[in-house]
Amino acid sequence: MNTTLDQIATRIIKEQELIIGPIAWQEAGHVPELMLDDHTAVQISSSAPDPKMVIDQLVGRYERLFGRASREACKEAVASLLADLSPGEIPSTLAA
């Protein structure tokens, strides 16, 4: 099942890939509880205690490498998906 958070993770990685290339997928591969399938499908593990934290870790990896602009790129990439979530469902790194 592809949840909204799975879609958010996918969109973040693909947006970062446009900016930094395949390194985006390598960095995503270092996030525990994030399952990558052949650079096309992304899923947050059902065993993740808090799926929002997985998104926060993903955004954090990019931000550590490339700074605040990277976080803003992530927010812009998923803005339309965030509109469907309640404020409590939005990962803290993507909150306004």
C-alpha positions as CSV (number, residue, x, y, z in Angstrom):
1,M,0.0,0.0,0.0
2,N,1.4,3.4,-1.0
3,T,0.7,5.9,1.7
4,T,0.9,9.7,1.4
5,L,4.1,9.6,3.4
6,D,5.5,7.0,0.9
7,Q,4.5,9.4,-1.9
8,I,6.2,12.3,0.0
9,A,9.4,10.3,0.4
10,T,9.4,9.3,-3.3
11,R,8.8,12.9,-4.5
12,I,11.6,14.2,-2.2
13,I,14.1,11.7,-3.5
14,K,13.2,12.3,-7.1
15,E,13.4,16.1,-6.7
16,Q,16.8,15.8,-5.0
17,E,17.9,13.5,-7.8
18,L,17.1,16.3,-10.3
19,I,19.5,18.5,-8.3
20,I,22.3,16.2,-7.2
21,G,21.9,13.1,-9.4
22,P,22.2,9.5,-8.2
23,I,23.7,10.6,-4.9
24,A,20.1,11.3,-3.9
25,W,19.3,7.6,-3.9
26,Q,22.5,6.7,-2.2
27,E,21.7,9.1,0.7
28,A,18.1,7.8,0.9
29,G,19.6,4.3,1.2
30,H,21.2,5.4,4.5
31,V,17.8,6.2,6.1
32,P,16.7,3.3,8.4
33,E,13.1,2.1,7.8
34,L,13.1,3.5,4.2
35,M,12.9,0.8,1.6
36,L,14.0,1.6,-1.9
37,D,13.1,-0.5,-4.9
38,D,15.3,0.0,-8.0
39,H,15.2,3.8,-7.9
40,T,11.5,3.8,-8.7
41,A,9.5,2.8,-5.6
42,V,9.9,4.0,-2.1
43,Q,8.2,2.7,0.9
44,I,8.4,3.4,4.6
45,S,8.7,0.2,6.6
46,S,5.6,-0.9,8.4
47,S,7.8,-1.5,11.4
48,A,8.8,2.1,11.6
49,P,7.7,3.4,15.0
50,D,6.9,6.9,13.6
51,P,6.8,7.2,9.8
52,K,7.0,11.0,10.0
53,M,10.4,10.6,11.6
54,V,11.6,8.6,8.6
55,I,10.7,11.6,6.4
56,D,12.5,13.9,8.8
57,Q,15.6,11.8,8.6
58,L,15.5,11.8,4.8
59,V,15.2,15.6,4.7
60,G,17.9,15.9,7.3
61,R,20.4,13.8,5.2
62,Y,20.0,16.2,2.3
63,E,20.1,19.2,4.5
64,R,23.4,18.1,6.1
65,L,24.9,17.7,2.7
66,F,23.6,20.8,0.9
67,G,22.2,23.1,3.5
68,R,18.9,24.9,4.1
69,A,18.1,25.3,0.4
70,S,17.8,21.5,0.2
71,R,15.1,21.5,2.9
72,E,13.2,24.2,1.0
73,A,13.5,22.2,-2.3
74,C,12.0,19.2,-0.4
75,K,9.1,21.3,0.9
76,E,8.4,22.7,-2.5
77,A,8.4,19.3,-4.1
78,V,5.8,17.9,-1.8
79,A,3.6,21.0,-1.2
80,S,0.6,19.5,-3.0
81,L,0.8,16.3,-1.0
82,L,1.0,18.2,2.3
83,A,-2.2,20.0,1.5
84,D,-4.1,16.6,2.0
85,L,-2.6,16.1,5.5
86,S,-3.7,17.5,8.8
87,P,-1.1,19.6,10.7
88,G,-0.4,16.7,13.0
89,E,0.4,14.4,10.1
90,I,3.0,16.6,8.6
91,P,6.6,15.8,9.4
92,S,8.3,18.6,11.3
93,T,11.0,19.2,8.7
94,L,8.2,20.0,6.1
95,A,6.0,22.1,8.3
96,A,5.6,25.7,7.4
